[in-house]
């Protein structure tokens, strides 16, 4: 039974006390990630046998198995299809497009929308099946133009939930793999002989999945960074100013210029020195440029 607590009578430390299930899993997850990176499919098969009783079962679900939509209740399938239509109708209206704004002085501002090539979708399947997560994560990605959607999900006893497979078919998932937990995130992040490496991983999961995402794919926010790509027509005064705008934030900040023009590289380097000389935060910016700044000619 849930405890009822009265406001003001219970310390916050008790209200938000961690439970035994919230134990630190970072060490275990780090070992799993290292094993998958080193041993690939063999590690995934090992974990499938250990955690999901799926010993010797193929990692990838075949196209024939995806036809499991025929095995689900027809009414449930209609619900999935209707939900898919609703999700698609909403996200089609969110679709972003390229745009360019030319200002009176001739300067141009804009954005390019470039879909990712391959996205990994993690779908829980241990204690419950979540076909809705398949629809809500896959359909927007398809609308955005992602080339390939790869899904991983636990397969208890070697069997993937027919409801999950039906949702994958309705949503348009391209490939499905029988693998769950931190090992699935590691496989998607780094790739194995069978599971392809992806550009982004989405989808819910337990503490082990969340920790694997943190270790394998999520950056830790820190000092400012800027990366500029410029050709020989760029203005070195502006380039230097942009680089220093980030370098002055922190000695650990990183400012990088990539260009195909050696002449521009030389001019920008000279401009950095000139602007540093009069910059109020030149001590910090100078340390950043000295330690972490780079101009790369390619």
C-alpha positions in Angstrom: 0.0 0.0 0.0 1.2 3.5 -0.8 2.3 5.7 2.1 0.4 8.9 2.6 2.7 11.8 3.8 1.6 15.2 5.0 3.3 18.3 3.6 5.6 19.9 6.2 5.7 16.9 8.4 8.1 14.7 6.4 11.7 15.7 5.5 12.4 16.0 1.8 15.2 13.4 2.2 12.5 10.8 3.1 10.1 11.9 0.4 12.7 11.3 -2.3 14.6 8.5 -0.7 16.2 6.1 -3.2 14.9 2.6 -3.1 16.9 -0.6 -3.2 16.2 -0.9 -6.9 17.9 2.4 -7.6 21.3 1.0 -6.8 24.3 2.2 -8.7 24.5 0.2 -11.9 27.3 2.1 -13.6 29.9 -0.5 -13.0 27.8 -3.4 -14.3 26.8 -1.3 -17.4 30.5 -0.4 -18.1 31.4 -4.1 -18.1 28.6 -4.9 -20.4 29.5 -2.1 -22.9 33.1 -3.2 -22.9 32.2 -6.8 -23.5 29.9 -5.9 -26.5 32.6 -3.6 -28.0 35.2 -6.4 -27.7 33.2 -9.5 -28.5 30.2 -8.2 -30.6 27.6 -10.8 -31.4 29.1 -13.4 -29.1 28.5 -11.1 -26.2 24.9 -10.4 -27.2 24.2 -14.1 -27.5 25.7 -14.6 -24.1 23.5 -12.0 -22.5 20.4 -13.2 -24.4 21.0 -16.7 -22.8 21.7 -15.3 -19.4 18.9 -12.7 -19.1 16.2 -13.7 -21.5 16.5 -17.5 -21.7 17.1 -17.1 -25.5 20.0 -19.4 -25.9 21.0 -20.0 -29.5 18.3 -17.9 -31.0 19.2 -15.7 -34.0 19.7 -12.1 -33.2 17.7 -10.7 -36.1 14.0 -11.2 -36.7 13.3 -12.4 -40.2 10.9 -10.7 -42.6 8.7 -13.7 -42.3 8.5 -13.4 -38.5 7.5 -9.8 -38.9 4.4 -11.1 -40.6 3.3 -11.9 -37.0 0.8 -9.0 -37.6 -1.5 -11.8 -38.8 -1.3 -13.5 -35.3 -2.6 -10.5 -33.3 -6.2 -9.8 -32.7 -7.7 -8.0 -35.7 -9.3 -5.4 -33.5 -6.0 -4.7 -31.8 -4.4 -4.3 -35.3 -7.0 -1.8 -36.3 -6.3 0.2 -33.1 -2.6 0.2 -34.0 -3.3 1.4 -37.5 -5.6 4.1 -36.3 -3.0 5.3 -33.7 -0.4 5.3 -36.5 -2.6 7.5 -38.6 -3.1 10.0 -35.8 0.6 10.1 -35.0 1.4 10.6 -38.7 -1.1 13.3 -39.2 0.3 15.3 -36.2 4.0 15.0 -37.0 3.6 15.7 -40.7 2.6 19.2 -39.6 5.8 19.5 -37.6 8.0 18.8 -40.5 10.8 21.4 -40.8 12.2 22.6 -44.1 15.3 24.3 -45.3 15.1 28.1 -45.3 17.4 31.0 -46.3 17.0 34.6 -45.2 19.0 37.2 -47.2 19.3 40.5 -45.4 19.5 44.0 -46.9 23.3 44.1 -46.5 23.7 40.9 -48.5 24.4 38.6 -45.5 22.6 35.3 -45.4 21.2 33.3 -42.5 19.5 29.9 -42.8 19.2 26.3 -41.8 19.5 23.0 -43.6 17.5 20.0 -42.4 19.4 16.8 -43.0 17.8 13.6 -41.9 20.0 11.1 -40.1 20.9 7.9 -42.0 20.1 5.4 -39.4 18.3 5.6 -36.0 18.2 2.9 -33.3 14.9 2.4 -31.4 15.0 0.6 -28.0 11.7 -1.0 -27.0 11.3 -2.6 -23.5 9.9 -6.1 -23.5 10.8 -7.6 -20.2 8.0 -6.9 -17.8 5.6 -5.4 -20.3 5.2 -4.7 -24.0 4.9 -1.2 -25.3 3.7 -1.1 -28.9 2.8 2.5 -28.5 6.5 3.4 -28.1 7.3 1.8 -31.4 4.7 3.9 -33.2 5.6 7.2 -31.4 9.3 6.9 -32.0 9.4 5.3 -35.5 6.7 7.2 -37.4 8.1 10.8 -36.7 11.6 9.6 -37.8 10.2 8.2 -41.0 8.4 11.4 -41.7 11.6 13.3 -41.1 13.3 11.3 -43.8 15.5 8.9 -41.8 16.7 6.2 -44.2 16.7 3.3 -41.8 15.0 2.5 -38.5 16.7 -0.3 -36.5 14.8 -1.7 -33.5 16.0 -3.8 -30.5 13.8 -5.4 -28.0 14.2 -8.2 -25.4 13.0 -11.6 -26.5 11.9 -13.7 -23.4 12.4 -17.3 -24.2 13.6 -16.2 -27.7 10.1 -14.9 -28.6 9.4 -11.2 -29.4 5.9 -10.0 -28.4 3.6 -10.3 -31.4 2.2 -6.9 -30.4 5.6 -5.3 -30.7 6.2 -7.0 -34.1 2.8 -5.8 -35.3 3.6 -2.3 -34.2 6.9 -2.5 -36.0 5.2 -3.5 -39.2 2.6 -0.8 -38.9 5.2 1.9 -38.1 7.6 0.9 -40.9 10.6 -0.4 -38.8 13.2 -1.7 -41.2 15.1 -4.2 -39.0 14.3 -5.8 -35.7 16.8 -7.5 -33.3 16.3 -9.8 -30.3 18.4 -8.1 -27.7 17.6 -5.9 -24.7 19.2 -4.1 -21.8 22.5 -2.2 -21.7 23.9 -4.7 -24.3 21.3 -3.5 -26.8 22.3 0.1 -26.4 26.0 -0.8 -26.7 25.3 -2.8 -29.9 23.5 0.2 -31.4 26.1 2.7 -30.3 29.1 0.8 -31.5 27.8 -1.9 -33.9 28.5 -5.6 -34.0 28.8 -8.2 -36.8 25.0 -8.3 -37.1 23.6 -5.1 -35.4 24.5 -2.0 -37.4 25.9 1.1 -35.7 23.3 4.0 -35.6 23.5 7.8 -35.5 21.0 8.2 -32.7 19.3 6.0 -30.1 15.8 6.7 -28.8 13.2 4.8 -26.7 12.5 4.2 -23.0 14.2 1.6 -20.7 15.1 0.6 -17.2 18.0 1.9 -15.1 20.5 -0.3 -17.0 19.3 1.0 -20.4 19.4 4.6 -19.1 22.9 4.3 -17.7 24.1 2.6 -21.0 22.7 5.6 -22.9 24.6 8.0 -20.6 27.9 6.1 -21.0 27.7 5.3 -24.7 25.9 8.2 -26.4 25.2 11.2 -24.2 27.7 14.0 -23.9 28.4 15.6 -20.6 27.7 19.3 -20.8 30.8 21.4 -20.2 32.8 24.4 -21.6 31.7 26.1 -24.8 32.7 24.7 -28.1 32.5 26.1 -31.7 33.3 24.5 -35.0 33.4 26.7 -38.1 33.6 25.4 -41.7 34.7 28.1 -44.2 36.1 28.4 -47.7 38.4 31.1 -49.1 35.6 33.6 -49.4 35.0 33.9 -45.7 36.1 37.0 -43.8 39.0 36.3 -41.3 37.8 39.1 -39.1 34.5 37.5 -38.6 36.0 34.0 -38.2 38.4 35.2 -35.5 35.6 37.0 -33.7 33.4 33.9 -33.7 36.2 31.7 -32.4 37.0 34.2 -29.6 33.3 34.5 -28.7 33.5 31.0 -27.3 37.2 30.9 -26.3 36.6 33.8 -23.8 34.0 31.7 -21.9 36.5 29.3 -20.3 40.1 28.2 -20.4 38.8 24.7 -21.3 36.6 26.0 -24.2 37.4 24.8 -27.7 37.3 26.8 -30.9 38.1 25.1 -34.2 38.1 26.4 -37.8 38.2 24.0 -40.8 39.0 25.4 -44.2 40.2 24.4 -47.6 42.2 27.6 -47.9 45.7 27.9 -46.5 45.7 31.7 -47.1 42.5 32.0 -45.1 44.0 30.0 -42.3 47.0 32.3 -42.1 44.9 35.5 -42.2 42.6 34.1 -39.4 45.5 33.2 -37.2 46.9 36.7 -37.6 43.4 38.2 -36.9 43.1 36.1 -33.7 46.3 37.6 -32.4 45.2 41.1 -33.2 41.7 40.8 -31.6 43.2 39.0 -28.6 45.4 42.0 -27.9 42.3 44.2 -27.2 39.9 41.6 -25.8 38.9 42.4 -22.2 39.0 38.6 -21.4 42.2 38.0 -23.3 43.8 36.0 -20.5 41.1 33.4 -20.5 40.6 33.5 -24.3 44.3 33.3 -25.0 44.7 30.3 -22.7 41.8 28.6 -24.5 43.2 29.3 -28.0 46.7 28.2 -26.9 45.5 24.9 -25.4 42.5 23.9 -27.4 42.2 26.2 -30.5 42.8 24.7 -33.9 42.8 25.8 -37.5 42.7 22.8 -39.8 43.4 23.1 -43.5 41.9 20.2 -45.5 
